[in-house]
Amino acid sequence: MDQAPGSRPDDTDSGLPSCYRHPGRETGVRCTRCERPICPECMVSASVGFQCPECVRAGTGTGQPPAASRPRTLAGGTVADDPRLVTKILIGLCLAVYLVQLAVGDDFTVRFELLGRAYVPALGDVEGIAEGQWYRLLTPMFLHGGVVHILFNMLSLWWLGGPLEQALGRARYLALYFVSGLAGSALTYLLAEPNQPSLGASGAIFGLFGATAVLMRRMRYDMRPIVTLLVINLIFTFGWSNIAWQAHIGGLVAGVLIGYGMVHAPRGHRALVQYGTCALVLAAVVVVTLLRTTQLS
């Protein structure tokens, strides 16, 4: 249970106080407004130092409108009342599209899954990205091949996405998610057989894995849990058949690059570095796509 404002947790054996929201987590940082101890997870960047989530929600305390000096997340994003809203929307979209897949059948799936170039009997024509259907780089991120597939991906999205959305802010989180997903699609398009379809949000989710690892290292958290989970997922990626490993690796690499740009960007040029990193990865996606299209044309 949270302690009342102004109260201070007992000091630990090391002499450092515990975070008022997470007892047992030692910290040497206090909120610049209420002076309660806060751990890295609870720190919200302010114009000077860090504030706790309660003081952020209470407003600026400066007599100015909250928007004038609103505290920012670790990556400089705007602090939101619901830090998991975008993650909930993404999960809702994936579930809604999966229901459409079940209702309409394979005709819907084959129109929007990732496909390089192949004749599709159900559509009666040659289809694919090489035929100008670039939307097939994006739409597979919302398609899934079965209950187990979507359940695993949505659980991963909820577990990884919420903390990242809170740390990065909504706009930066969305940029990470979609650019990582597109990077996974582009690498699949480049390396997989052109007539091999694929689908799933795994590329974007592996991007979240990569960014989470970077964030945890930046916050000096214990890296073993995320590294262990990532290794297990990579074992499944290369150990099971019918898994587009290219999407996983492409998303992971993009997530690491974008995550590093997000959390290590200098304060004075934060937005430029963060969105510039996303733009560079996106440019690589375009180059890879054009190269593969030239090969298949």
WORAFEN-V118232 format. One line per field, one symbol per residue. ss: DSSP state (a for helix, b for strand, c for the rest). phi: phi as a letter, one per 20 degrees, with the letter a starting at -180 (. if undefined). burial: b if it has 16 or more other ideal C-beta (glycine too) atoms within 10 Angstrom, else e. A space follows every 10 residues. Layout:
ss=???
phi=???
burial=???
//
This chain:
ss=cccccccccc bcccccbbcc cccccbbccb ccccccbcca aacbbccccb bcaaaaaacc cccccaaacc cbcccccbcc ccccaaaaaa aaaaaaaaaa aaaacaaaaa aacbcccbbb ccccbbbcaa accaaaacaa aaccccaaaa aaaaaaaaaa aaaaaaaaca aaaaaaaaaa aaaaaaaaaa accccccbcc caaaaaaaaa aaaaaaaacc cccaaaaaaa aaaaaaaaac ccccaaaaaa aaaaaaaaaa aaaaccaaaa aaaaaaaaaa aaaaaaaaaa aaaaaac
phi=.fefgnecff feffnefegf ecgoefbddc ffddmffceg fefdfdfcmc cegfffffoe mdndggffbf fdfgenfffd fdfdffffff ffffffffff gffenfgfff fcffbfaafd gfdmbfcpff eneffffdff fddberffff fffffffffe fgfffffenf fffffgffff ffffffffgf dfffeefbap efffffffgf ffffffffem efefffffff fgffffgeed emdfffffff ffffffffgf ffedffgfcg ffffffffff ffffffffff fffffee
burial=eeeeeeeebe eeeeeebbbb bbeebbbebb bbbbebbbbb bbbbbbeeeb bbbbbbeeeb eeeeeeeeeb bbbbbbbebe eebeebbeeb beebeebbee beeeeeeebb bbbbbbbbeb eeeeeebbbb bebeebbebb bbbbbeeebb ebbbebbeeb bbbbbbbbbb bbbebbbbbb bbbbbbbbbe bbeeeebbbb bbbbbbbbbb bbbbbbebee beeeebeebb eebbeebeee eeebbbbbbb bbbbbbbbbb bbbebeeeeb eebbbebbee bbebbeebbe ebbeeee
//
